[in-house]
Amino acid sequence: MLLSKERDLTIMASSIPILTFHAVDDRPSVISLSPRVFRRGMGRLHDSGYRTLTLLEAVDCLRQRKTFPVRSFVITFDDGYQTVFDKAFPLLQRYGMSATVFLTVGERRMPNLSHRLPSLQGRSMLSWEEIAEMKRCGIDFGSHTLTHPDLTRLSLERVAIEIQDSKAIIEDALSTPINCFAYPYGRHDHRSREIVKNHFACACSDTLGMINPGSDLYALKRIDAYYLRTDMLFDLMLTRFFPWYVRTRNITRRIRRAFQSSLI
């Protein structure tokens, strides 16, 4: 029995999940996670001895070919919905957890603290005042472009503007370097990848999987909250079956996407 436990810990130390959340609300949407499920899930992880790494700490482990701390994971939020501040942030503070929030900032060069990010999906977004408060409390921020486009469908000039200007706006607003990027919809090509590589330390994709020493720093795999949307699914993170579950869901996801592409 002891050998089995040690083997499980070795697996968890060599590959860890980057969790991706969007909106923490009860809307019937693929980007929504129930606040109740989020609250219970974070509490269960904390009580079971799981601790967060920042995204840059995890990337540093990858660069140095170091194993990860046992029972560690990374939290990210895409887009910058107001529910990150209202629903998630208080829990992160309670449990001493870190997170990286990828912001879609719009094209306003000098944002006012009271201004909110441009609305996405008809939802209210974070204000710069809320972003600044989270930063003071240890939350990290990354770029998610200006307007959340599919970068593979833009001209090279526009791709550069979306990536570089979003970084500059956040850095100006927060007076801190912004080193992490997330591709909108997870879509990228060699052009966007090269621009990102020249301006950021890492980039996140939407490819389903866990990160390990062989991970691509500019196409980091993540696990979307959609795959943790019930208490039972969230609890899989506490078991040795979680990596198997992620691999299985990735297979079915790839088959579904390939079928959808064949219909276009």
Long-range contacts (C-beta under 8 A, 24 or more apart in sequence): 8-240, 9-70, 9-71, 11-240, 11-243, 12-68, 12-70, 12-71, 12-72, 13-67, 13-68, 13-69, 13-70, 14-67, 14-68, 14-212, 14-213, 15-68, 15-210, 15-211, 15-212, 15-243, 16-53, 16-58, 16-68, 16-72, 16-73, 16-74, 16-210, 16-211, 17-73, 17-74, 17-210, 17-211, 17-222, 17-223, 17-237, 17-242, 17-246, 18-55, 18-58, 18-73, 18-74, 18-75, 18-76, 18-204, 18-210, 18-211, 18-220, 18-221, 18-222, 18-223, 19-73, 19-74, 19-75, 19-76, 19-222, 19-223, 19-225, 19-228, 20-76, 20-77, 20-78, 20-204, 20-206, 20-222, 20-223, 20-224, 20-225, 21-75, 21-76, 21-77, 21-78, 21-84, 21-88, 21-225, 22-77, 22-78, 22-79, 22-81, 22-225, 23-79, 23-81, 23-83, 23-121, 23-123, 24-81, 24-83, 24-84, 24-86, 24-87, 24-88, 25-81, 25-83, 25-87, 25-123, 29-121, 30-226, 31-79, 31-121, 31-226, 33-225, 33-226, 33-228, 33-229, 34-229, 35-83, 35-87, 37-228, 37-229, 37-230, 37-231, 37-234, 38-87, 38-88, 38-91, 38-225, 39-91, 40-231, 40-234, 41-228, 41-231, 41-234, 41-235, 41-237, 42-91, 42-92, 42-95, 42-97, 43-91, 43-95, 44-234, 44-235, 44-238, 45-73, 45-237, 45-238, 46-95, 46-97, 48-238, 50-237, 50-238, 51-96, 51-97, 52-97, 52-98, 52-99, 53-98, 54-98, 54-100, 54-140, 55-100, 55-140, 55-142, 55-180, 55-202, 55-204, 56-100, 56-140, 56-179, 56-180, 56-201, 56-202, 58-211, 59-201, 59-202, 59-217, 59-220, 62-211, 62-213, 62-215, 62-217, 63-217, 65-213, 67-213, 73-237, 74-100, 74-211, 75-99, 75-100, 76-100, 76-101, 76-102, 76-142, 76-182, 76-204, 76-222, 77-101, 77-102, 78-102, 78-144, 78-182, 79-103, 79-104, 79-120, 79-121, 79-125, 79-144, 79-148, 80-104, 80-105, 80-117, 80-125, 80-126, 80-131, 80-144, 81-120, 81-123, 81-124, 81-125, 81-126, 82-116, 82-123, 82-124, 82-125, 82-126, 82-127, 82-130, 83-123, 84-126, 84-134, 85-126, 85-130, 85-133, 85-134, 89-134, 89-137, 89-139, 92-139, 93-137, 98-138, 98-139, 98-140, 99-139, 99-140, 100-139, 100-140, 100-141, 100-142, 100-180, 101-126, 101-131, 101-134, 101-139, 101-140, 101-141, 101-142, 102-141, 102-142, 102-143, 102-144, 102-180, 102-181, 102-182, 102-204, 103-131, 103-141, 103-142, 103-143, 103-144, 103-166, 103-170, 104-144, 104-145, 104-146, 104-147, 104-148, 104-166, 104-184, 105-143, 105-144, 105-146, 105-166, 105-169, 105-170, 106-146, 106-147, 107-146, 107-147, 107-165, 108-169, 109-169, 109-172, 110-172, 111-169, 111-173, 118-147, 120-148, 128-173, 131-173, 131-174, 132-173, 132-174, 135-174, 135-176, 140-180, 141-170, 141-174, 141-176, 141-178, 142-178, 142-179, 142-180, 142-181, 142-182, 142-200, 143-167, 143-170, 143-178, 143-180, 143-181, 143-182, 143-200, 144-181, 144-182, 144-184, 145-184, 148-184, 149-184, 150-184, 150-185, 150-187, 151-183, 151-184, 151-187, 151-188, 151-189, 151-191, 151-192, 152-187, 152-188, 152-189, 152-192, 156-191, 159-191, 159-192, 159-195, 160-195, 163-192, 163-195, 163-196, 163-199, 164-195, 164-199, 167-199, 167-200, 180-204, 188-219, 193-218, 193-219, 207-250, 208-246, 208-249, 208-250, 208-253, 209-246, 209-247, 209-250, 210-243, 210-246
